[in-house]
Amino acid sequence: MSATIRLTASTAVAAAVLSALATSPATAVAAPTLRMTPVSAHVSSHQLVGGIRNSTSSNWAGYAATGTTFTSVSASWVQPSVNCTRSTTYSSFWIGIDGDGSNSVEQTGTEADCSRGRAVYSSWYEMYPAYPVNYSNSVSAGDHFSSTITRSGTKYTLTLTDTIKGWTKTTTKTQSGLSNASAEVIAEAPSSSTGVLPLSNFGTASFTNATANGQAIGNYAPDKVNMVSGSTTKATTSSLSGGENFSVAFNHS
């Protein structure tokens, strides 16, 4: 499957946006900015292992469930600590409905970026192709997050909780015409008008309690996606444990 990335920002300006993420109020981000986009260069041509497809993408790593209509997705994760050099790099961790085979994604999650060698952590939601909205709440490496997205008809409720700092953000949006045909738990290299941006060295991102429609995501024989650009593997997704738990390991920017 594939989807067109609609992008609006240059890498240079996106780096400037990062420095304001941690302190800016929760307002819609106007262009230019980063985008968390539908899966790019998705190839479902690899072998089945235990009923789970193995695929590659230039911007996603994690698990994507398809084959039915989805009304909910949820997962928990620990905010990774990024190892920053002088380079400006980006990484994002989220749950979502849609995006695998569609040009929309209803998603919420966290960001772990390096802005000229400085680690910047933040949180957001996005009803792609609309621009993301950044939350003003403080985010630190090691914070524990739990998140749920539920759908009732055309109403989407996106909830993100930092269980360490004790804050919760709940956003409700109404949007019609969406396919609701996939549910995913993803580590992503965000994008700009130049394409997929350099991936931050986030070490390992650990996801737990990944469910879709109230069931373990493994029950849907989901697609295990590794992030690959050409001959370079950028991030590797582990096997599922208990149908709900997995990790994504950084390999290369």
N, C-alpha and C positions, 0 to 999 in steps of 0.2 A: 504494500500500500504506500501511497505517497500523498503529501499535501503541500500546497504552495505556502511558503513563508511570506507573510506580508510584513515588511520591516520599514522602519522610519528613521533610525538614528545612526549617526556615525560613531565609530569607536571612540574617537577623541572626546566628543561631547558626552557620550555615555559615561566615561570615566569621571567627568565633572559632576554628573548627576549623583554618582555613588556617594560622594562626600556629604551630601545633604540627606541621604536616606534615613540615617539614624535619628535625626533631630527634626525633620520636617513634619508638619501636621498631616493627618490622614486625609489627603485630598487627591483627586484624580490627577495623574501625572500627564502633563501635556508633552507632546513631541518636542524635542527628541528624548527617547528613553529606551531602556532595554525592553525586550518582549520575551515572554514565555510562550512558545509557539507550538502548533501541531507538529507531530512527529515528522521528521525529514529523512528522506532516503531510506525509508523503512523497507526491509527486504525479508519477506516471510518464506524464504526458499531453503532454509536450513533444516536439518533433521528434527524429527519429533523425538523427545526424550521423556519417557514417562507420561506421554500425552501432552507435554508442554512444548510449544513451538520455540525455536531459537532464531532470533533475528538480530539485525544490526540497524543502527540509526546514527546519523551524524550529530544529533543533539540530545537524544534521550538514552537513559539507562534505567532499567527497572522492570516492572511487570505491567502489561496491558491486557485486560480481559475484554473479549468481544463475544459475539454470538447470541446476544439477547438485548433487550432494552433495559437500561439501568436507571434505578431510582435512588441509589445511594452508593457512596464509597467512603471508606474511612481508613486511617492508619495512624500510627505514632512513630516518631523518630527523635533522635538526639541531634541537636544542631552541631554539625561538624565544626572543628577548628581548622581554619585554613592556614597553610604554610605559605607566607607571602615573601616573594623576592621583590625586586624593583619593578617587575612587570605588573600590568593591570590585567586582572583575570576575573572570572565570573563563575558562579555556580548557584543552582537553585534546587530546592527540595520541596515536593508538593504532591497533593492528590488532586484528581480531576475526573470529570465526566467529559466524554468526547475527546477529539484530538487525534485519535488513531483512525485514519481514513476519512476525516472530516476537516473542515476549515474553521471549526469553532472549538473552544475549550472553556469549561467552567471550572476554575481551579483556585486553590489557595495554598500558601506555603511560606517558606523562608528563603532568604538569600544569604550567601556567604561569599563575599567578593574581596578582592585585593585592589585597592586604589593607590597606585604608585607606591606599593610596598606596605600599605596600611590595611589591616583587616577591617572590613565593614560588614556588620550583620544587620539584617532587617527582616520585615515580614510584609505580606501583601495578599491581595486577591486580584483576580483578573477574569473578566468575561470576554475572552478573546473572540473577535478581533478588536474589541474596545481596549483602551489603554489600561494598564494595571493601576491599582490604587494601593499606595504604600501606607501601612499603619505606623503610627508614631510611637508605639510601645517599644520599650527597650528589648533588644535581643542580644544574647551572649552565647559564645561557644559553650557547649555542654548543657544548654537548656533542653528540657524535655518537652516535646510538642505532641499534642494529639489533635486530630482534625477530622471533621466529618462534613460531607456535602450530601444533602438530601434534595430530592426533587418531588414536587407534587404538581402534576400537570406541567405548566410553564413557569412555576415558581421554584427558584433555587435558593436554598439556605446554606451558606458557606460559613463554617465555624472553625476557628483556629484558637487553640488554648496553649499557653505557656504554663505548664504545671509547676515549674520551678519559681517563676516570678509571680505567678498567681493572676495572670490576666487572660481574658477571653475576648475575642472579637467575633461578632456574628453579623453577617451581611445577608440581606435578602434581596434578590433581584428577580424580575419577571422578564422572560424572553421567550418568544415563540419561534417555531421553525427549526429547532435544534434536533439532531438525530438521536442523541442519548444512546449511542450504539457502542460505546466503549467506556471502561472505567480503568484508571491507572494510578500507580504509585511510582513516582519518577524522580530521579536526579537528572538535572538538565544543564547543558551549556546554553545560556541565554543567547539571543541573537540581536543584531542591529541591521542597519541598511547594508553593512558590509558582509553580512552572512553570520554564521555561527561564530561566536567570540571565543577567545582562549579560555580554557577551563581552569578554574582554581584548583590547586592541590588541596583537596578536602580530606585526604586520607581515606577513611572509610565512613560511609553513611549507613547507619543501622536502622532499618524499618521493622516495626512489629505490628501485630494485630491488623494486618491488611485485609480488608473485607470489601465485598461488593454485593449489593442487595442483601446485606445482612449475613452473608455466607463467607467463609474463607475464600480469598481470591483464587487459591489453588483449585477450588471446585470447578472453575471455568476453563481449565486447561489453558491458562493465560500464556501470552507471548512473553518469553524472557528476552529482553532487549539489552544488547551491549552497545556502547557508544564507540563507533568506529569511523575514522576519517581516512579514506584511502587505505593504505596498508598499516595505519597507526591505530591501535586500540587505545582509546582515551579513558574509558571506564568499563569495568567488568561487573556484571550482576551475578550474585551467587545463586545456588539452588534454593528453592523454598524449603523452609523447615516448618513442619506442622501446617503447611498450606497457607501460612500467614506471615512468616518472618523471613527476612532476607537482608542482605547488605549489598552495597555498591562500592567498589574500590576504585579510587583514582589510579590511573596509569600514566597519563600524559596530557599535557595542555593542548 
